[in-house]
Amino acid sequence: MALNESIKNFVDISNQATQKHYEWLRNILLTASGLIGILISLHNTKSNSALQHYFYSFSIGFIGLGILCCSIALYGEVHILNKLKNKLSGNLNEEIKTGVNPNSITGIKRDKKYDYCENICYYSFSFGIISLTIYAILIDQ
């Protein structure tokens, strides 16, 4: 396999992995948004106990935080593309000015803040589901 063919395969697989990651985050975001909408619209105005109220509030808060952090993490994908576009634009300008193709193969990494937001998203959704489960158990008592 030629080097150019290997590079093309690598780029294709990287693009597919990035697309799947984007779809995964988008699906989590849509599911959580639907869940929080249902929870808020179907909730009774008064809880039977303070403990029920706390766990309902925790679940809404954690899911809301998860939605916010997931949205920020999704924006990280757009941010990567903008950084890549700017880098390629700079390379093109360099080539136009000097007549020499920089031909540099460099990767663009997502900023750490987007990685942190993605991790907070996962933890927040997990805590929200746990709080929601405890709330559901408390309703039956």
Secondary structure, DSSP 4 states (H G I P E B T S, - for coil): --HHHHHHHHHHHHHHHHHHHHHHHHHHHHHHHHHHHHHHHH--SS-SSHHHHHHHHHHHHHHHHHHHHHHHHHHHHHHHHHHHHHHHHHHHHHHHHHS---------PPPHHHHHHHHHHHHHHHHHHHHHHHHHHHHT-
